[in-house]
Amino acid sequence: MPSDTAPGRLIAIDLARAAALIAMIVFHFGRDLDLYGVWPPGSTFTPGWMWSARLIAGTFIFLAGVSLWLAHGHGLRWPSYLRRLAMLIAAAVAVSVATYVAVPGAWVRFGILHSIALSSVIGLAFLRLPAWIAAAAGTALIAAVAVGPVPALSGSAWLWLGLGANTPPMIDWEPVIPWTGPFLLGLALAKLADSRGWFTAMEGRPAAPLWTQLSWPGRHSLAIYLIHQPILVGGILAWQRVIPG
């Protein structure tokens, strides 16, 4: 979810990430209203809401794959890469700890930040391979959900893989299968676009001030991701205290 400050940064990617952030905040606000009894129970557990959650998560992970190529496609810059990876891991651990305290029955064992961190490591193997190989691998990971539960891969040690049976309840879970799939598809598309000069053409166009302002959330996506839920939940609890019942 965090974006690199590397050369080759594109405002279009930041705008896409900002749009995904807005969609995520709307979804989480609705889910919070549901869970805290402001809306009728189950309002946000309908197929439409559940599919929107998958689409939002997939967008973030896809864009993370694009960002890996933009930042390191023409040469892996280890200090920047390791700094970003460490930031992702620290944020993922913080989310796990915070949710374990807040919702111990459904805490985040392997959520979207964990997924992007691991996918960023897996993606290194595809940086120098043809785009079609990354696309094929991404498609295979998405299709692998059809394999169904594999009892031998159950248990907490295999939650990151996504093929276990009897998965415990979690408020966020994006395992490798299928979620590393969108990451590799994003990497493949970015690699293809770069080979055809699309990114170069986009970089040559100055952004209007309005677009630059609208893209601001996309440049600070990790911070917004970490603070938006405490703000939303705090606001709902404060509202319920002021206007009970």
SULZIUR-V457177 format. One record per helix or strand of 2 or more residues. SS is the DSSP state (alpha for helix, beta for strand). FROM is the first residue (numbers start at 1). TO is the last residue. If there is no record, write none. Layout:
SS | FROM | TO
SS | FROM | TO
//
This chain:
alpha | 11 | 35
alpha | 47 | 72
alpha | 78 | 102
alpha | 112 | 126
alpha | 131 | 147
alpha | 151 | 153
alpha | 156 | 158
alpha | 176 | 195
alpha | 198 | 203
alpha | 209 | 214
alpha | 216 | 219
alpha | 221 | 242
//
